[in-house]
Amino acid sequence: MTMPSITQNTINNLSKVDFIELVEVAKVAAVLAGKDILEVYHQDDFGIETKDDESPLTTADKKAHLRIVEGLKGTDIPILSEEGRSIPFEERNDWSLFWMTDPLDGTKEFIKRNSEFTVNIALIEQGKPILGVVYAPVLDKLYYGGTAVGFSKMTSTDDETILNHRKESTLEEIKNNSARIVASRSHQNLATQDFINSCKNSELVSMGSSLKFMVVAEGNADVYPRFAPTMEWDTAAADAILRGLGYNIFQVSDEGNITSHTVEYNKQNLLNPYFIAY
């Protein structure tokens, strides 16, 4: 599919049908990238390297990146990928609409072979994630949707489930009513433990990658606090899916207070603030 040249006027005239077509393109790209990842997953040598930020990089990351770029290039929409070239803010600041991808989210989980890693593809419009696709290759679960299409769904082994909007609750109501909290398997810290301790009769679910958000999307957890560094491509696709369900991901201030500001995308510094999703 080839979309028109991307101008602000074009974006304003894109229909729900156009966005559904874009979701389909992203779904295909994510699943094909997942197949590439699984090929490496079942090999003895992952080709592990260390990036400048000390995080690991594998052959699977590289293959998935190339597969996604190939799958999305026909849309004529710019792509910002974790494993792509570093694009100056002066260039991407002019993008009203673009793809943001994390070809392999949860590389540490991939290396551990624990199945909790995903392919993330998001469509960002004016700093907000409006479409998202999250694919877990080992689990063969595909989550997709967002505010642009008005739904969020999950498919697994040809069974499609419409994810339900949740009733609106305040954070205090959640904390006072046996909160089910999902937290990182690899990035637990004191601030997260303090939040868990502040909840009455809390139940903790540990999970890796953007699957933490999907535990919330499926209704198996109430809140996801993240008081450790993440990058925009770590959260964008899952954020879009949650927004399609009426959830918000609120920024947490440097003082530890929850603000009324949602997480924003395509900032000059692509590092996310700490946040809480509920």
N, C-alpha and C positions, 0 to 999 in steps of 0.2 A: 504494500500500500504506500502511495506517495501522497503526502499532505501538501497543501499549498505552501508557498513561502511564508515563513513565520513572521508576521507583523502584528502589532497590537490590534489592528482592525480584524485580522484573520482570527486571532484568539477570541475576540469578542463574538465572532460569528460561528465558532465551532459549536455544533449541536451535540446533544446527548448521544446520538448515533455515532458521531465522529469519535467521541471519547470511548464509547464501547468498543469501537474498532481498534483504538489505540490500546485498550486493555487486552484485546485478543492478541495483538502483535507482541506485547510485553509478556503475556503468558507463554507463548510459543518460545520466545527467546529465553525465558527463565527455565523452562523444562529442558530445552536443548543444552543450555549451560549446565543444568543439573546432571544430564547424562555424561557430559565431559568430565564433570567433577567425580562422578562415580567410577569412571574408568581409572582415574588416578587413585581413588580411594581403595580400590582392590589391588593396587600394585604394592610392591615392597618399598619402592623408593618414591617419596613424595617430592624430591627435588627441593628440599627446604632451604631457603635463604633467609637472611635477616635484613629488614629494611632500616632506613635511617632512624626511625622512631623505635627501633628494637623489636618491632612486631614481626611475626613470621610471615613468609611469603612462599607459596608452593607452586608447583607446576599447575595444579588445579585452579588456583587463583588466576593465573595467566591465561589458561585455556578458556575459562569461563568468561573472562573479560573480552577476549576476541570474539567469542560466540555471541555475546550480547551486543557488542558493537555492530557485528554483521547483521544481527536480527533487527536492530533498531534503525539502521542507517537509512532505510527506505522511507522513514517518516519525515526526513529532512528537519528533524528537531535536534538541537545540540545535545551532546552527551557529556556529563561529568561523572567519571568513574573513579573509584578509589585506586584502581590499578592503571588508569590512563595517565596522560601527560598532565603536569601541573598547569592549570589554566589561570592566567592572571585575573585578578578581580576586575581590572579595568575592562577586560573582554567579556567575562560572564555577567558583569553587572548590567549589561545591555540586554541580557536574555530575559524576555518576558515569560517564556515557556521553555523548559528543558528537561531532559531525562537525568536523574541522579541514580547511580547504580553502585551496589556493593556486590561484585561477582561471587564472592565467597565470604559471607559474614559468619564469624565463628571459626576462624582458621585454627585456633588452638583446640577447639572441640573436634575439628576435622582430623587434626594430627593425633588426637587421643582416640580416634575412631569411636566416638560415643553417639554419633548420629545427629547431634544437636547443632547443626549448621544449616545455613540457608543461602539462597540466591535472592537478592533484593533489587527490585526495579521500581522507581517512583517517577511520577511526572509532577514537576513543580511549576506552579503558575504564580507569578508575583510573590515569591517567597513562601507560598503555602503548598503543602503536598495535597494534590487533588485526586490522584490515582496511585494505587500501589499494587504490586505483585510480590508475594513472598512465597518461595518454593523451598520445601525441605526434601532434598533428593532421596535420602535413605528412608524417610517416613512416607515418601510419595504423597505429601500433602501440599496442596496449592491453595493459597489464600489470595484473594484479589477483590478490588472494589475501591470505593472512595466517594467523596462528596460530588464529584463531577458526574457520576452515573447513578448516585442515589441508592447504592446497595453495597454490601460486602458479603462475600461468599467463601466457602471452603469446599474443595473437591478432594476426594481420596478414593482410589480404585473405582472410578466412574460413578461415585455417589456424590451428588452435589447437595450441599447444605447452605441454606440462607442463614447467615448469622443475624441474630436478633438484636435490635436496639435495647439497651439496658435502661432501667429506670434511673432517673437522675438522683444522685445522692451526694451529700457534702462529704468532704474528707473526714470530718469529725464523726459523721454517722457511720462511715465505713470503719473507722478506728474503734468505735464503741460497740460494734456488732460483729464480733468474731471474724475479723478481717482475714481474708485469704490473700496472702502477699506472695508475689512472685519476685524472685531476686536472681542475680547473676550467679552462675555456678563457678565462674573463674575470677570474679571481681568483688567479693564480699569485703566490707570494711566496717569500721566502727560507726560511721554515720548511718549506714544501712541498719546495723544492729540496734542503734538507738531508736530508729524509726520503728523497727519491729517491736522493740520493748515498750514503745508508747501505745501500742495497740492492745486492746483487751482480747484475751483468748485467741491470739492470732495463730493462723496456720501458714507455714512456710512451704512454698513450692520453688525448688531450684531448677533453673533451666539456662541453656546457653543461647547465644545469638538473638536474633529478632523473634525467635519463638517465645520469648518472655511476653512480648506484646500479644502474640497469638493465643497464649493461655488466657489472657484477659479477654480477647475478642471472642473466644469460645465460651466465655462465662465460667471458666474454671478457676479464676482468680479475680479479686476485686480491685487490686491496686498494684502498680509496679513503680517503686521508688528507685531512682538511679542517682546515686551520689558519688559517681566515679566518671571519669572522662569517656565520652563517646564522640564520634564524628557525625556529621550530618547524614552521610550515606548509610550509617549504621541504623538510623531511625526512620528515615524519610518514608520508605515504602510501608512499613508497619504503621506509622503515624497516619498515613492516608487512609489505610483500612480502618483504623480505630475511629478516625473522624467521620467516616462513613457510617459508623454505628453510634455516633453521638458522644463519643469520648473526647476528652481533651488531654493534651500533654502540657502541663503547666511548668513554667520555669521556676526554679528555686533560687532565691537571691544568695549573694555571698554570705549573708548573715544566717542562712538556713531557713528563711521564711518563704512560704509558697506565695507566688505572685499571681496576678490575673493575666499574665502574658503567656501565650502559647509559644512553643518552640518555633523559631523562624529559620528559614533556609536561604542559602546563597548569600550568607554573610561574607564579609571580607576574610574573617577568621572562621574556618569551617568547623571549629570545635564547638560542640553543643554546651549549653549551660547544664547544670544539674537539673533534673526534672522529676515530676511525679505524674504518672498516667493513671487516670481513674475515670 
